[in-house]
Amino acid sequence: MPKADLVLTGGPVLTLDPARTRATSVAVTGERITAVGHDEVRELIGPGTEVVDLRGKLLLPGFQDAHVHAVYGGSELAECDLTGTVGVTEYLERVRAYARAHPDHEWITGGGWSLESFAGGLPTRQLLDSVVPDRPVLLSNRDHHGAWANTRALERAGITAATPDPADGRIEREADGTPSGMLQEGAATLVGRLVPPATPADRQAGLLRAQRLLHSLGVTGWQDALLGEFAGRADPSDAYATAARDGSLTARVTGALWWDRERGAEQIPELEARRAELSHGRFRARSVKIMQDGIAENFTAAMTAPYLDGCGCVTANAGLSFVDPEALRGHVTALDARGFQVHFHALGDRAVREALDAVEAALEANGPRGNRHHLAHLQVVHPDDLARFARLGAVANIQPLWAAHEPQMDELTIPFLGPERAAWQYPFGDLLRAGATLAAGSDWPVSSPDPLEGLHVAVNRRAPGSEDERVFLPEQRLDLTTALAAYTAGSAHVNGHDDAGSLRPGNLADLVVLDRDVLTGPPEEIARARVERTYVGGALVHAV
């Protein structure tokens, strides 16, 4: 019997196969798993076999992220980073320090600030002017659905009281109409398009920086949810193409090509050409990203009923559908017929319904084609639409980290949704009970890329380390095995890797070793686990 190249033994091993079987040993030959079991696997150990004693640590399939912006995230690690705090004074100190450390930068860019830090989620240009008055500053919020600009940046863009709001965004204004410094959704592009573009070398460095981080968190593959120019940011596709060809891309990546919402079906041949041009090795550009709406906190998520105002009264605003719903059905039908997967940003219940309607139209026109269309975010899902996911084969792509009480939820979302609709948020349990296939992702750099933090919230519906003891909609909690399956087999399914996501003979040896068995420990300690080893195709890509 041929001997294995690698044997990991001394389990536990959670296979996450359909039977959710447990084992204690796994053998790998080349890129693939050759045996899963117990002591009998040790018979495959030969003189050249590397043996890893797990010493009771948990072996799992590698995590896959079904919705992430890896190049953007990796690039932002080198920019002005405002993550990890909600203090306005700390934001300003970081901006000041970054500007002083980079006197040669024409623009100060970066982001990661939280809406909850400012009254109404609205920072002002004057705050930035106080620390950087002489250079333009543009900082995305952590959701990347808005940006904070100083006066110099607004002046560079020619934005004045007379500038109209773009169709896909809003310029927040002072009492006399002067731009206040907060640019919502597409309005951020008015300034962002002036920022000097990153170079190809910058993007390549950002990708490799992101890959190192994601591997250190046990992530072996992902779907990059936006390949194209957006809000003034350059298309990151070239970074993937270069890394796939020179072998520096060790992860398995599916790219979602950006659907330009200002254009229509005439762009489909261009998307087909890009798919053929970019796909190589471990990178495949087989998906198309359609952003159907915005976010709830700035009232651009598309809802079936209008938002409330601060007094609890009904407004005239029900959010934005960025693509006309009727046109959307035609576009998705055409993309489906050409073998594209469609990756929807659908956050409000109207956007979810419009996306499902489009998937249904494609199914009726083309029949089942196995393209695994998926809806990401799913903050508000109308109960009438829950069962449609399973019926249509649409995957529910969840970002669990957001399903917890925090100021952004409690102060900027729930009061403006009202009690009935607020109870429809992040309905992971309901989707599961309705038969939906669950995949999971982070949306990094919007939020942490750590799957263990997402798993913690999926199971506990509380943020890791939070002093708030309230459980957010406890009936929507997932059990840990189900949540793990979403981050492994579910995301591998949506990313088109049928031979990954579970530990079975013949599957790819994409593996992660945790420092503890999270299935036997207290659920409130899930986020304390750490990744000790990550393998992609049997090759060690991270170790501590």
Summary of the structure (lengths in Angstrom):
residues: 544
radius of gyration: 23.2
end to end distance: 32.7
largest distance: 81.0
contacts: 1999
relative contact order: 0.14
helix: 34%
strand: 24%
